[in-house]
Amino acid sequence: MKKLISFIALVAVFFGMSSSTMVTYPSVTNSSFKIGEKLRYRVTYGFMDAGEAILEVKSTSKKGANRSLYHVVGTGRTLGGFNAFYKVRDVYESYIDKKSIMPWYFDRDVNEGGYEIKQSYTFKQNYKKVNNGEKDFPIAMGTQDMISSFYRARTFDFSDMKPGKTFSLKCFMDDENYDLKVKYVKTEEIKIRKGKFKCYKFVPVVQTGRYFESEEDVQFWVTADKNHIPVLVKAKIPVGTVKLHLVEWSGLKNELSSKL
């Protein structure tokens, strides 16, 4: 009887191991970023520096389904006089699969003018679900969060693009599934504080009921090199235009050859 029980236990362990390893995960070639990369942006409104945003790629011992992860941290804050009437202190964290560039964990801690949001998502990519701490939501495997989508988009193949080419991502935000789509417009040289860059220009693909009413509401320029770093973002708001532009970088995976 003891031998029979041991045999049944061994079979159970075998099938348990088999079921967990039979999941087929997507594989993504990442030639754009690595651990140690740090990007700092200034947020300007008119001629004033209103805030700054920092994105960092860090190492972590944390695992997702026993897979190795990147720890990506994004922080945002207002500067100077803007703190007096609309203070912002935002922190976004994502733990991203190194091989598939999809998230396993996401945390959002936002305080914008006293308006606070705290979110924690556990992405069960192997079960095609995400949990918000209270319930599961169905997702497609490879679904992104708010910050991992930035890094996944940088791994897209931008070679041989023609104007009008569209790239898409599935994203889970605020307990909802979204299709995020951007369209390539053209390649051009732009000038920011840190000099001139050769860039790919993109705009969001407008979708009914989503955030953008016009393709001109948001425009962004990405370095035309292997790093695929956004160097400038312009967003129209009811009272003007807000710009996000790159002011400092370090730990890049490749030479910033797009800088002219």
N, C-alpha and C positions, 0 to 999 in steps of 0.2 A: 504493500500500500504506500509506503514511504517513497519507493521508487516511482510509483505512478504519479504521486503528487508532485515530486520533483520534476518529472517529465512534463506534466501539464504546465507547471510554473515556467519551465524553460521555453516551452512553445509560446506561452503568453508573452514572455519577454521578447522573443524573436519577432512575433507579429507586431508587438508594440514598436519595436525598433524599425521594422520594415515600413509600417504605416507612416512613421514620422519622416523617414528618409525618401519616401516615394513622391513627395511633393516636388513638382518641377518649378523652380523659381526663374524669373527672368534674369538675363545676364546683360550687363551694360558695360561698355568700354569707357572708362573714365580717363581721358587725357587732359582734363581741364583744371583739376584742383587736387590738393593733398593736405595731409595734416600739417598744421603750422601756418596755413594761409590766413591772412588777416586783411580785411578791406574796411576802410573808413570813408564814410560819405558825409558831406554837409548838406543840410536841408535849407534851402533859401526861399524866402518869400519876398518878391520884389528885389530890392538890393540888400536885404537884411539876412544874416545867418540866423535862422530860427531854431535849428536843432542839428543833431548829428546821429548817424546810425553806424553801427559796427557789426561786421559779420566775421566770425572766426570758426575755423575747422580744428577741432581738438581730438585727442586720442581718448579712449575710454575702455574700461574692462567690461562694461555692460554688454550683454549679448541679446540677440533677438532670434529665438528658435535655435540657439547655439551658434549663431552666425556673427562674425565680427562687424563692428559698427564704427562709424564716425560720430562724434558728438559735435553738432553744429549749434552755435549760440549767436543769436541776433539781439542786439540791444539798441534802444532808441531813447533819446532824451531831448528836451528843449534846452535852449541856451539863453543866457543873459536875461533881458527884460521879458522875454516870452514866458519865463517861469512865473511871472507875477500874475498873469491873467489866464494862462492855459498851460499848466505844468504837465509834462509828459514823462513818464518813466515806464518803458516797455521792455519786457524780456521774453524772447521766444527761444525755445530749445527743441531740437529734434535729434533723434538717434537714428542714423541712416545706415542702411545695409551697404557694406563696402562693395559688394559684387553686383547688386541690382539697383543701388541708389534709390531705394524706397524706404519709408520710415517704419520703425517699430514702436517708437514712443514719441509723443509730442506734448510739450508743456507751454502754456501761454499765460503770462502774468502781466496784465495791462492796466495802467492807471493813466488816464488821459483827462485832465481837467476834473478829476474827482470821479470820473466814470471808470469803474473797475470791472475787469473780466479775468476770471481764472478758469483755465481749461486744462484737462489732462486726458490725453487719448492714448490708449494702448491698441496698436494696430496688430491684429492677428492675421497677418498676411497669408499664412499657411491655411487658415480657415475662411479667408475672404470675409473678414469681419473687423470692425473697430469698436472698442468699448470706451464710453465716456465717463466711466465710473459708476454708471447706473444701469445702462442697457447696451446691447449690441446693435450695430447697424450693419447692413450688408454693403460690401464694397467689392470692387474688382481687385484682383491681385495686382500690386504695383501702384495702387492709389497713393497719392502724395498728400502731405500736409502743407500748411501755409509757407513754411520755410524750406522744406526739402524740395519743393517744386522748383525753387530758384536754382538749386544745385543740379537737379535732374535735367532741367532745361539746358544747362551749360554743357551737357554731354551729347546733345543732339548733333547730328552731322550737318554742318552748315556749308559743306563744299557743293559746288555746282548749283547753288540756289538761283532761282529766277524770281523776279518780282511777282508777288501773289502767292508764293508757296506758304502753306500753313502748317504749323506744328501744334500738336494738342497733348494735353495731359489730363488725367482724371485726378481730381482733388477732393478731399473731404474737409469742409470748413463749417463751423457753427452747426454741427449735427446734420449736415446736408452734403450730398454728392454733387460735384460740379464738373463740367467739362471746360477746361481752360484752353483757349486757343489764341495763338498769336500769328500774325502774318508778316512775312518779310516784305519790306518796301523797296529798299535799295541799299547800295554801299556808298558811303560818303565820308568825307573828312569833317570832323567837328573840333571845336576849340573850347576847352574848359580851363580852369585855373592852372591845372597841371600841364597844359600844353595841348598840342594837336594829336588826334588819334584817328586812325582809319577804322571805321566802324560799320557794322551791319545795323540798319534801322528797322525796327519792328513796331507794330501797333497791335492792340488786342482786336480779335474778331468779335464784333458786337453781337450779343445774343439777347433776345427779347426777355425782359424781366431780370436781367443781370445788372452789374454795377455800371457798365459803360453805355452811354446812349449814342456816342459817336466814336469813330476810330481816332478822331483827333483829341479825344479827352485825355488819352495817355499815349505818349510816344517814348521809346527808349532805344538807346544806342549801345551795342555790344562790341567789344574789341574784335577786330577781324584777325585774330590769331588763335592759337590753341587754347588760350585761357578762357575765352568767351566771357569776359567780365563786363557787366553793365557799367559804363562810365558816366552816363547821363540819363536821367528820367525826367520827363516833363508831364505834369498832371494839371489839368484845368479844374478849378474849383469855382463855386459861385462868386467868389470875391477876388479872383485873380488866378495866377499860375504858381504852382509850387514846383521847385526843381530839386532833384537829388543828384549830386555830382561827386565823383570819386576824387578824394584829396590825398589819400595815402594807401599804400599797399605794401605787403611783405609776405615772404614765404610762398611765392607763386610757384606753380609746378613747371611753368615754361617761361622763356624770355618774353617780355612784353614788347614783342616786335611790331605791334600796331602803333606804338608811340612814334610820332614823326619828329 
